[in-house]
Amino acid sequence: MVQEIVNAQNEFFATQKTKDVVFRKQFLKQLKQEIIAQEDAICDALYADFKKPKFESLATETQLVLAELGYAIKNIERWSRPEPIETSWTNFPSKDWIQSEPFGKVLIISPWNYPFMLTLAPLVGALAAGNTAVLKPSELSPNTSRIIAKILQNVFPPEYVTVMEGGVETSQALLAEKWEYIFFTGSTRVGKIVYKSAAEQLTPVTLELGGKNPCIVDETASLKLAAKRIVWGKFINAGQTCIAPDYILAHKTVKERFVEELKRYITDFYGSDIQKSPDFARITTKKHYQELKEMLQGESLLFGGNFDDSEKYIEPTLVDEPKMNSQIMEGEIFGPILPIIPYETEEDLHLYISNYGKPLAFYLFSTDKKFQKKLMSRYSYGGGTINDTVVHISNKRLPFGGVGTSGIGGYHGKHSFDLFSHKKSIVKRGNWLDIPLRYAPYKLPDAWVKRFKHLF
C-alpha cells in the first residue's frame, strides 16, 4: 500500500501540474471551503478524543489553519515569482535570479496534542510550494485522524494528497521510503528516530520538537496580569502544548504573592470544581496520564493535585520548589502541572535555564527594559514573548520552530512556503560580450588576479 502511494505521487509530480500556481491555488481554496463546512465535525472529533472545549478547538485548531490558508491563497502568486538578484561583474552581462521550486513528495507526521492544526498547517505550506504530500496523523487521537482523512479525501486525489492512518508500524513503513522532504512534529525521542531514517536517505527534514520552557517573573512584573496570562498559556489544552510555560522562576520577594494570584485565576477560569468545567480538556493518552501522576509523587503541592483515572483528568496543579533532579524537572512536563521555583540572582536563573538545553519557548515577565533586553538576548530558544505566553505562535509572519534539541527549521506564513521550497539559483549570460581573461593560457599577473575579489 505504501509503495503504491509513493509510486503514484512520483508519477503525479512528474506531470508538472503542481508547479502551476493556479492549480495550487485552486486546491487550497477547495481545502479552505471544506474545512469551513466540516468545522463543527472537527470540533466534535476533538471533544471525543480528549474533551477539548469548542472555543479552544476553534481558536487553536481550525481558525489557525484557516488563517494559514487565507494568507497563502492571497500571497502565493507573489511568493512564487522569481526573485531578481544583483549580478556580479564577473558575470557581466547577465541576469541573475532565485527561483522557488517544490521538492517533490513530502511526508508529514503529526502529534496528538493539537492533532488537527499540527497536521494541516504544515500541509498548507507544502501544497503552496507545489509539493505532493502524505500525512500520517496520530493514532492516539483517532476521531480527529478520521475527520482529517475524510476532509482530504473530499478535496484531493490520492496521488496528490493522501492520509495514512495507523500506528507505529505505519510510521516505520513510511520512513523506510525515499522522500524529498520530511516534516515531523512530536517528541525529541521520536524526532531522533525520524532524523536517523532521513539521514540514511539524505532527506532534508524539519523537526518541531519540545523543550523545558522557562517562565521568569521578576520583582518588577505586574503580578496579576502575569498570573492571568500564565494560567491561560499553561492550562489551555490541559497543558498539552509544546510552547506552554514548563516551570516558573519567580523572584523570591514576589513568589508568595504571585502564587496567590495564580490560585485565584485558576479558580476564576475553571471554577471551584474544575472537573465539571466545560472549559478544561483531558489528557489525551493513558500512558501520558500515568506519567503525569507519577511526577507528582513526593512533591509539595501549593494547589490542585486531584485526578480521575476514568476521565484521564488531572487538576491544574502548582508544585512548590521541586528539586532539580526530581522526575518533574527531568524533562518536558506536557500537562497541567506547573512547578514554582524562587530565584534571587541572575546566576540562579542561569543555573536552571542552562541545565535544560535550548527550549522551544522562553517567557519573561518584567517591566525592566534593560533586564528584558539582557535575558532575551543571552539565551538561545525557538521563540519568546515578553509579558505574555504562547502568543508568538499567532503571528503568521513570524517563523515558528525550535533550535538544538527543541527542533530544526521554522514555518508559518511565507516561512512555510520557503521551508518547502528549494531555492534554485539561475544566471542567464548574454552572448554579445565575452571577456577572454578567464581562459587559458593565463597571461594576467597574479597581482591582477588578486583584484578579482572586488568583482564577485
C-alpha atoms as one frame of an Amber mdcrd trajectory, in Angstrom:
protein
   0.000   0.000   0.000   2.740   2.489   0.966   4.773   1.653  -2.127   1.717
   2.148  -4.352   1.117   5.604  -2.900   4.769   6.573  -3.287   4.784   5.445
  -6.923   1.513   7.268  -7.648   2.816  10.506  -6.153   6.079  10.197  -8.084
   4.126   9.862 -11.319   1.778  12.728 -10.460   4.604  15.089  -9.518   6.355
  14.234 -12.781   3.372  15.646 -14.714   4.471  19.134 -13.519   0.848  20.010
 -12.596   1.769  21.101  -9.078   4.214  23.687 -10.453   1.244  25.604 -11.824
   0.370  28.310  -9.297  -3.236  28.445 -10.492  -3.535  24.704  -9.862  -2.150
  25.039  -6.323  -4.378  27.997  -5.524  -7.481  26.172  -6.728  -6.908  23.257
  -4.363  -6.023  25.494  -1.409  -9.336  27.298  -1.904 -11.205  23.974  -2.007
  -9.457  22.848   1.178 -10.433  26.086   2.910 -14.090  25.658   1.968 -14.128
  22.018   3.077 -12.672  22.889   6.500 -15.293  25.610   6.946 -18.026  23.113
   6.014 -16.664  20.489   8.429 -15.725  22.824  11.291 -18.386  21.551  13.694
 -17.442  17.936  12.919 -13.789  18.764  13.590 -14.692  20.237  16.974 -16.812
  17.179  17.785 -13.892  14.894  16.925 -11.521  16.841  19.175 -14.017  16.666
  22.017 -14.431  12.932  21.516 -10.663  12.435  21.668  -9.916  14.432  24.836
 -12.840  16.699  25.715 -11.267  19.724  24.099 -13.555  22.739  24.642 -15.106
  24.050  21.428 -13.674  27.525  21.989 -10.162  26.058  22.166 -10.826  23.837
  19.144 -11.842  26.861  17.115  -9.179  29.245  18.432  -6.178  26.893  18.451
  -7.007  24.426  15.704  -9.386  25.306  12.862  -9.015  29.078  12.816  -5.216
  28.925  12.804  -5.340  26.597   9.799  -7.891  28.800   8.019  -5.654  31.819
   8.661  -2.698  29.972   7.108  -4.836  29.049   4.107  -6.155  32.559   3.613
  -2.658  34.037   3.829  -1.225  31.516   1.363  -4.076  31.954  -1.124  -3.620
  35.726  -1.031   0.151  35.687  -1.452   1.099  32.507  -3.324   1.476  34.238
  -6.690   3.872  36.826  -5.238   5.844  34.223  -3.294   6.272  32.103  -6.422
   7.737  34.841  -8.622  11.443  34.708  -9.455  13.435  36.935  -7.109  15.814
  39.217  -9.072  19.354  39.287  -7.659  22.085  41.833  -8.336  24.626  40.317
 -10.690  28.380  40.203 -10.150  30.787  41.960 -12.501  32.487  38.650 -13.285
  29.260  37.502 -14.985  28.602  40.722 -16.893  26.453  40.830 -18.951  23.893
  38.656 -17.145  20.580  38.462 -15.323  20.520  36.581 -12.013  17.552  35.334
 -10.030  16.360  32.834  -7.429  13.543  30.514  -8.428  11.491  28.676  -5.800
  10.693  25.112  -6.811   8.960  22.268  -4.915  10.996  19.399  -3.525   8.526
  16.693  -4.570   6.960  14.121  -2.240   6.615  15.394   1.321   5.913  13.215
   4.375   4.166  14.970   7.282   3.995  13.135  10.624   1.884  14.898  13.246
   1.225  14.525  17.006  -1.819  14.065  19.220  -1.852  17.270  21.272  -3.085
  19.638  18.529  -3.980  16.889  16.080  -5.823  18.997  13.508  -3.726  22.161
  13.428  -0.352  20.421  13.532  -1.365  18.184  10.631  -2.967  20.753   8.355
  -0.778  23.824   8.978   2.387  22.272   7.514   0.301  20.787   4.687  -0.711
  24.298   3.619   2.939  25.273   3.216   3.830  22.054   1.394   0.992  22.500
  -1.121   1.569  26.232  -1.568   5.158  25.415  -2.530   3.976  22.859  -5.103
   4.685  19.526  -3.423   2.593  16.393  -3.109   2.046  15.086   0.422   1.422
  12.005   2.514   0.119  12.709   6.016   0.453  10.408   8.995  -1.808  11.785
  11.768  -1.561  10.409  15.288  -3.360   7.156  16.052  -3.737   8.453  19.632
  -6.395  10.946  18.518  -8.377   8.589  16.250 -11.531  10.662  15.838  -9.562
  13.670  14.638  -7.481  11.467  12.335 -10.665  10.171  10.735 -12.116  13.611
  10.088  -8.784  14.748   8.622  -8.823  11.765   6.269 -12.415  12.499   5.260
 -11.708  16.177   4.556  -8.635  15.500   2.446 -10.325  12.660   0.532 -13.133
  15.077  -0.340 -10.675  17.596  -1.792  -7.631  15.816  -3.210  -6.936  12.821
  -5.439  -4.729  10.342  -3.536  -1.821  10.808  -5.939  -1.727  14.443  -4.792
  -2.512  14.212  -1.046  -3.028  11.002   0.931  -3.703  10.300   4.607  -2.193
   7.127   6.059  -3.868   6.193   9.342  -2.254   3.636  11.602   0.212   3.088
  14.422   3.948   2.736  14.789   4.129   0.130  12.030   2.654   2.600   9.545
   5.183   5.259  10.553   8.027   2.780  10.165   6.820   1.710   6.731   6.571
   5.333   5.611  10.009   6.249   6.946  11.518   3.321   5.058  10.601   5.024
   1.770  12.522   7.738  -0.039  11.015  11.217   0.415  12.119  14.589  -0.859
  11.218  16.219   2.473  10.057  15.055   5.908   8.204  17.273   8.378   7.814
  15.835  11.881   6.133  17.252  14.968   6.436  15.348  18.236   8.805  14.326
  20.995  12.569  14.669  20.917  12.892  10.906  21.366  10.876  10.077  18.253
  12.412  13.034  16.430  15.807  11.352  16.704  14.384   8.221  15.071  12.920
  10.274  12.220  16.167  12.192  11.781  18.176   8.968  11.632  15.848   7.495
   8.997  16.035  10.690   6.949  19.835  10.776   7.187  20.107   7.334   5.606
  18.369   8.746   2.502  19.947  12.235   2.765  16.421  13.629   3.043  16.035
  17.188   4.396  13.864  17.464   7.486  12.026  19.837   9.734  11.714  18.673
  13.326   9.235  20.511  15.540  10.013  19.095  18.972   9.666  20.429  22.521
  11.645  21.577  25.490  11.559  22.686  29.075  10.302  26.222  28.586  11.264
  28.645  31.377   8.967  31.443  32.508  10.615  34.156  34.608   8.650  36.538
  36.821  10.867  39.259  38.262  10.201  41.691  41.089   9.028  44.449  38.690
   6.365  42.345  36.956   2.667  43.124  37.094   1.789  40.071  39.191  -1.933
  39.983  38.489  -1.525  40.264  34.731   1.400  37.839  34.730  -0.609  35.252
  36.665  -3.622  35.683  34.394  -1.598  35.234  31.207   0.454  32.352  32.576
  -2.620  30.435  33.775  -4.120  30.838  30.315  -0.970  29.793  28.443  -0.163
  26.901  30.748  -3.573  25.283  31.171  -5.084  25.754  27.727  -5.390  22.270
  26.154  -4.773  20.889  29.686  -1.144  21.907  29.447  -0.503  19.699  26.403
   1.150  22.487  24.450   4.764  22.332  23.304   5.248  26.061  23.936   3.447
  26.183  27.301   5.465  27.502  30.252   7.072  24.410  31.772   8.257  25.921
  35.056   8.165  29.293  36.779  11.229  31.079  38.128   9.735  33.743  40.410
  11.810  36.279  42.292  11.803  35.328  45.957  10.414  38.740  47.010   7.209
  38.217  44.964   6.841  34.433  44.919   4.193  34.100  47.659   2.021  36.912
  46.303   2.402  35.556  42.798   1.304  32.057  43.841  -1.851  33.523  45.382
  -2.630  35.267  42.098  -2.114  32.017  40.185  -4.556  30.233  42.502  -7.100
  32.998  42.092  -7.015  32.920  38.307  -7.180  29.133  38.104 -10.397  29.314
  40.113 -11.685  32.302  38.124 -11.126  30.481  34.853 -12.359  26.998  35.738
 -14.490  27.348  38.877 -14.206  25.742  42.303 -14.927  22.267  40.866 -12.580
  22.213  37.887 -13.533  18.700  36.809 -17.025  19.978  35.988 -15.731  22.915
  33.962 -16.655  22.709  30.252 -13.516  24.734  29.506 -10.840  22.323  30.714
  -9.632  19.464  28.495  -8.412  16.000  29.468  -5.112  14.206  28.963  -5.132
  12.592  25.540  -3.339   9.310  26.199  -3.469   6.893  29.120   0.311   6.444
  29.051   0.996  10.142  29.422  -1.699  10.445  32.083   0.090   7.829  34.204
   3.425   9.595  33.675   1.964  12.868  34.903   0.532  11.220  38.013   3.925
   9.712  38.810   5.574  13.119  38.529   3.540  14.375  41.479   4.600  11.633
  43.880   6.542  13.032  46.827   6.186  16.653  45.717   4.906  19.545  47.824
   1.730  20.946  46.291   0.550  24.540  46.505  -2.689  23.918  44.626  -4.538
  21.055  42.959  -3.254  17.503  42.730  -6.627  15.793  42.218  -7.152  13.327
  39.376  -9.691  10.866  37.988  -8.497   7.758  36.153 -11.842   7.187  34.433
 -11.569  10.504  32.557  -7.772  10.907  32.410  -8.410  14.109  34.347  -5.631
  15.929  36.170  -6.443  19.130  38.008  -4.311  22.227  37.366  -1.553  21.738
  39.920   1.106  24.055  41.341   4.225  22.351  42.703   6.406  24.091  45.281
  10.180  24.135  44.728  10.851  20.688  43.250  14.483  19.567  43.269  16.418
  19.996  40.048  16.953  16.233  39.773  13.329  15.327  40.533  11.223  13.493
  37.950   9.100  16.559  37.369  12.185  18.596  36.404  13.948  15.963  34.289
  12.100  16.649  31.050   9.169  18.443  29.462   6.042  18.089  31.634   3.438
  18.469  28.869   0.460  18.606  31.186  -1.390  20.802  33.723   1.417  20.740
  36.288   3.397  23.901  36.995   6.487  23.979  39.271   7.212  27.277  41.069
  10.866  27.912  41.918  12.222  31.024  43.670  15.342  32.815  42.475  17.381
  35.728  43.771  20.158  36.475  41.273  20.725  36.153  37.549  23.116  33.318
  38.271  20.255  31.474  39.983  18.309  31.841  36.752  21.248  30.694  34.678
  21.715  27.597  36.830  18.241  26.358  35.866  17.891  27.646  32.315  21.295
  26.372  31.183  20.626  22.957  32.723  17.849  22.023  30.284  19.253  22.788
  26.851  17.702  25.150  24.337  13.934  25.408  24.918  11.257  25.807  22.280
   9.869  28.876  24.065  11.154  31.464  26.542   8.990  33.779  28.635   9.844
  36.803  30.737   7.502  38.950  32.829   9.220  42.191  33.711   8.884  45.947
  33.261  12.652  46.468  33.473  13.689  47.169  29.871  17.387  46.542  30.499
  16.605  43.205  32.123  14.285  42.311  29.227  16.954  43.059  26.647  19.671
  41.245  28.579  17.782  37.999  29.165  16.106  37.776  25.777  19.498  38.065
  24.070  21.503  35.910  26.496  19.690  32.625  25.903  19.030  30.610  22.760
  15.445  29.402  22.234  12.971  28.801  19.446  10.777  31.841  20.092   9.898
  34.035  23.014   7.454  36.523  24.461   7.856  39.330  26.965   4.921  39.843
  29.351   2.734  37.119  27.855   2.833  33.432  26.925   2.192  31.370  23.786
   1.003  34.332  21.659   4.085  34.477  19.442   2.677  31.471  17.578  -0.353
  33.509  16.473   1.577  35.864  14.174   1.824  34.035  10.848   4.557  36.455
   9.757   6.892  35.095  12.448   8.671  31.772  11.903   7.773  29.110  14.432
  10.298  26.429  15.290  12.956  25.237  17.672  16.718  25.254  17.963  19.068
  22.498  19.077  17.175  19.755  20.873  13.899  21.686  20.537  13.857  21.398
  16.765  15.174  22.200  13.309  13.551  24.674  10.924  10.699  27.173  11.234
   7.388  27.607   9.459   4.101  29.587   9.251   3.054  32.005   6.536   5.718
  32.674   3.903   8.208  30.827   6.092   6.219  27.655   5.347   6.411  28.317
   1.612  10.161  28.894   1.849  10.643  25.824   4.039   9.067  23.502   1.488
  10.801  25.155  -1.490  14.237  24.603  -2.947  15.770  27.983  -3.762  17.295
  27.497  -7.183  19.973  29.984  -8.284  19.994  30.882 -12.001  22.340  33.048
 -14.068  21.473  33.966 -17.667  24.550  35.177 -19.540  24.480  37.500 -22.505
  26.233  36.494 -25.719  27.298  39.906 -27.015  30.401  40.170 -24.813  32.904
  37.507 -23.752  35.991  38.805 -21.965  38.887  36.376 -22.685  40.835  36.911
 -19.452  39.472  33.799 -17.701  40.545  31.405 -20.415  43.845  29.520 -20.695
  46.606  30.146 -21.452  46.580  32.502 -18.443  48.517  35.698 -19.048  47.334
  38.048 -16.281  49.857  38.766 -13.489  48.966  37.336 -10.041  48.555  40.821
  -8.636  45.744  41.480 -11.125  44.012  38.184 -10.341  44.001  39.072  -6.650
  41.922  42.133  -7.512  39.104  39.898  -8.781  37.669  39.657  -5.264  36.197
  43.129  -5.794  34.259  41.866  -8.814  32.440  38.929  -7.213
